[in-house]
Amino acid sequence: MKVLKFGGTSVGTVQSITEVTEIIQKKHSKSKGTAVVFSAMSGVTNKLLEAGQIAAAGNTGYTTLLNTLEDRHFEVIKALVPVKSQSAILARVKGELNDLEDFLKGITYIRELSPRTCDFLLSFGERLSTQMIAYILKERGLSAQYIDARTLIRTNSRYGFAEVNSTVSHENIIAQIADPDTIYCITGFIAADEDGITTTLGRGGSDYTASLVGAALNADVIEIWTDVNGMMTADPRKVKNAFSIPEISYTEAMELSHFGAKVIYPPSLIPAFQRNIPIRILNTFESSHPGTVITKTVPQKAYSITGISSIDDIALINLQGNGMIGVAGVSAKLFGLLAENRISVILITQASSEHSICFAVE
């Protein structure tokens, strides 16, 4: 089994979706099973959030954004689906958009966009793109099946950044993804709690979905298709001579990702790491490039440094005072308070005298 994931830029235009369908077709012809996870079209998630905020203010101006979303999806369908076959998928997408409009209308009445409401709102992006691409694959003569990840991935009710119940999720995945001749098209990013209420997996959640699916199916490889040639030695916008890293370990990839390398989302590495499944980062727009493979161990490199990354907009906070010296529990109180407010600490340092603690946060 091979698991592929395509990000927003990979499914953002007619041309990019054409590239995606060709990659899937080629991969499936060489594989005994294919599961493909899709993000929403690039920019759609932000548009949905913007529409929700407009509706929460009691304004119906979100209709302009809905028209934009309809135009983008219809443009792809009309370009890639034969005219005689368009009516079914156009009706399906239009139905989803009508449901979205009704939902936004409801938000205007209550004038509230809670985390739970927001998760359901954002789920439309992946549902629209995945259904559309699954239909396009079928029109190419492939056996493609659409799967809403809310039937696969079980989480708690921490809306906006839900925690996955891996045991139940793995059972669901194994039960629903079994036919090696079928291309399973799965919505990324979204899931459901024990009551069936829509949740989301947080930033980069589609990568996480792909990793969960790959781990459950014990996939040969998990391929993350994006718009760059793998992980780079540095941000190419800041370092002109940065180049792709051919091989990197899970640990190194996690460190680079945590410290600003946005090619892959750190939690998505964990299920693959636990099953020792390699992850390959590839470029949709340059599919012949080998990209970067992430594995448990890598051979000795020619360079002593794997890569350099950085994070912008960071605050350094220093807590100090004579009353901290030799007093047990000060650190526990400080970091307990940060944890209660879900504030992630990026860096910690403490003076040996225990006179001060310095930490970095976004």
N, C-alpha and C positions, 0 to 999 in steps of 0.2 A: 504494500500500500504506500502511495505517495501523497503527501499533503502539500497543497500550494496555497499561498495567501497573496491576494493582490490588494494593494493600498489604493487610496483615493485618487492619486495622480494616474495610476495604472488603469482606472476605470472612469477617467474624467472626460474623455472625448470620444468621438466616433473612431478616430485613428487609433487611439490607445486601446480601446475595446477590441478593435480588429486585431491588434497585436496580441492581446490577451487570449482571444479565442484560438488564434493560431498556435500559441504556446501550449494551451490546454490540450488541443487536439494532438499535437506532437508528443507531449508527455504521456497522454492517455494511451497512445498507440504502443508505447514501450513499457507500460506499467500493468500490473495485475489488479489495480484498483486506484481510483483517484478521488480525493476529496478536496474541494476548492473553497476557500473562505474569502469572502469579498467585503471590502469596506464600502461605505457610501461614496458616490461620485465626489470628487474633490470640491470642497467648499459647501457641500450640501448640509453637513452637520451644523456648520456655523450659521447658514441661512435658516435652518429650523430653529436654532436657539434664538436667533434674532426675531423670527416670527413669533415665538413664544413670548418674548419680552414685550413685543408690541401688543400682543393680545392681552397680556397681564396688565397693561396700562389702560385697558378698555378701548383700545383702538382697533379698527378693522383694516388698517393699512397693510396687514400681513398678506392681503390678497395679491398684491403686486409680487411679493416673494413667491407665492404659490404659482403664479403664472410663469415665473422664471424657472421654477423647478419642473413644471409640466413641459415647458418648451425644451429644456435640456434632455429630458428622458425621451420625449417624443422624437426629437431630432435623431437620437441614436437608433430608435426603433425603425423610423422611416428610412434611415440610411442602410441598416444592416438586416432588415427583415423584408422578404419579398412582399409586394403590395397585397397579394391575395391572402397572405397569412398574417397581416398586421392587425386585423380587427380584434382578435382574441387578446393579444398582449396589450394593445392600446386600451381596451376596455378594463383589463385588470389593473393597469397602472392608474387609469382614471378613477377606478373605484377606490384605490388606496389614497389617492389625492383628495377625493371627496370625503373619505373618512378623516383625513388629516384636517380638512377645512372645518368639518363638524367639530372636531376636537378643539381646534383653535377658537371656534365660536364659543365653546363651553368655557374656555379659559377667560374670554372677555367678560363672561357673566360673573364669574367668581373673582376675577382680577387677582389671581394668585398662580404662581408657577413654582410649585414645591419640587423638591428633588425627585419625588415619586412621579409626579406629572411630567417633569422634564425628561426622565428616562423613557417614558412611553412616547413622548414627542420625538425624541432623537432616534427612536427605533425605526421610524419611517424611512430614514436614509438608506440603511442597509437592506431593508425589506424591498424597497423599490429597485435598487441596483441589482440585487441578487436574482430577483424574479425575472427582471429584464434580460440579464445575461444568460440565465438558465434557458429561457425561451429561444434566444439567439443560437445557443449551442444545439438545441433540438432542431432548429431550422437548418442547421448544417449537417443533419443526419446523425447526430450523436445522442446517445441515451443519457440525457441529463435529468436530474431530479432536484427540485428546489426543497430545501429544508430550512425551516425557521429555527434558529439556534435556541429559541426559548423552549423548544421541546427536548433539547439536548442538555444544555448547561443549567445546573441548579446552583443557586446561590443563597446567601442570607438576604436580609432586607435592608442592607446598607446602600440605599439608592445613590447613584452617582459613582460609586466605587465598590461594587459588591464583591464579597469574598466567596469563592467557589467551593461547593461541596464536591470534591473530586471523586469520591466513591460513587455517588449517585450519578454524577455526570458521565463517568466512564461507562457505567452500566447502560445508560441511555444511548450513548454513542455506539457502543458495540452492538446494541439491539437494532439500531436504525441504519447503520452503515455497514452492509455486509456483502453486497453484490459487487464482485470485481469488474463487471462489465458496465457498471453505472458510474457516471460522473456526478458526484454529490455536490451541489452548489449550496453552500451554507452561509447564512448571515453572520458576519463578524460582530464583535463589540456588544451584542445584546444577549440577555439571558432571562431567567425567571426565578423568582423565589419559590418557597414551598407552597404558597397559595396561588401560584401561576401569575403573579404580578410582575410586569416587565421591570428588569433591572439592567444596568450597564456595567461593564468591567473596567471603566475608567479610561484614561488616555492611552492610546495604543492597544485598546482592548481586542482589536481584530487579530493582532499578533498572538495574544493570549488564547483566543479561541482556537487558532490554528495549532498552537502548541498542545492544548488540551486534547484536541481531536487526534493529533499525531501520537501523543502519549497513550491514549486509550486504545488506539489501533496498532500500537507498536510499529509505527511507520518506518520505512527505510530511511527517509529523509523528510525534513520539513523545509520547504522553499518559501522564503519571504521575498516577493517580487515588488520592487519599489522603483524609484527614478534615479538611483545612483548605482555605481559599480561596486557594490559591497560596502564594507566598513572601511573608512579612510584613516590614514595615519594622523590626520588633523582635519579641521574644518577647511575645505577647499576655498571657502569665501574669505578665509583669513590667512591661509598658508597656500600660496600658489603652487608649490611643488609637492603638495600632498598626493599620495598614491594609495591604491587599494591594498588592503592587507589580505594576502591569499588564504592564510589559515590563522585562526585565533582560538584560544581556549575559552571555555564557558566563563571562567573566573575573570579573564581579561576583558571579555565582551561585556560582562556585567559592570565592571568598573568603568569602562569607557562610556557605557550607556547611562549609568548613574550620573556621570560627570559631563553630560551634555551631548554625547553622540546620539542623535535622535533617529538613527536608522532602525533600531529595534528597541522595543519596550522591555525593560529589565525583568519584570515578573514573568513575561512570556518564555523566558529561558528556563524557568524552574521545572515545569513538567517534562521538558525535553532532557534537561540535565539529569533528572531522577531516572529516566529510562535510557539514558546514554544515546539519544537520537541526535544525529548531526543536523544542524540548521544551516542552510545556505542562503546568503543574501545575494539577490540577483537583480539585474536591471531590465525592466520590461522593454525599454526602448533600445537596448543593446543586448539582446538575448544571447548572443554568442560569447559575451564576456564571462569568464569563470566566476567572477564575484568573490565573495568571502565565505569560507566554510568554518562553522563554529563547532568544535568537538571537545571532548574531555581533555585530551592531551594533544600537543602539537610538537613537531620536530624542533630542534634547535634553530633559532632564527639567525639571519645574517646581521640583524641589528639588535642592540641591547635594549632599545626602547620600542615597544610595540606601537604605541600611538600617544598622542597628546590631545586632550579635550578640555573644554572650558564651559562654564555656566555664567550667563549674564544675570544681572539684577539679583545679586546675593547680598544679604546683610550679615555682618559680623557683630555679634552681641557679646559683651563682656560683663560678667557678673563677678564683683569682687567686694571684699570687705574683711576686716580683721575678725569679725564674728564667724567667719567660715573656717578659720584655721583650727584643725583638730576636732571639728564637730562632725559626727557621723550623720549621714542621711541627707545632707544638703543636696548632693547630686540627685538622689532619688526623688526629692521633692521637686527640684527643677524640671527634670526630664519626665517625671510623672505628670506634671502640669502641662507640659508641651504635648504629651501623648493624649491626655484627656481632650485637648483641643485639636487633635489630629494634625499637629505640626511636625513635619518630617525634619529631622536634623541631619544636615549634610556632612558636617565636620565638627569634631569635638577635640578640645585640647585643655589640659588643666595644669596649672603651675604645681611643681613638686611640693611647694609649701602649703598647698591647698588654699592659698589666698585668693585665687581667681579661677573661674571657668569661662572659657571662650567657646562659642559655638556659632555655626553658620546655618542660616535658613533662607528660603526664598523670600 
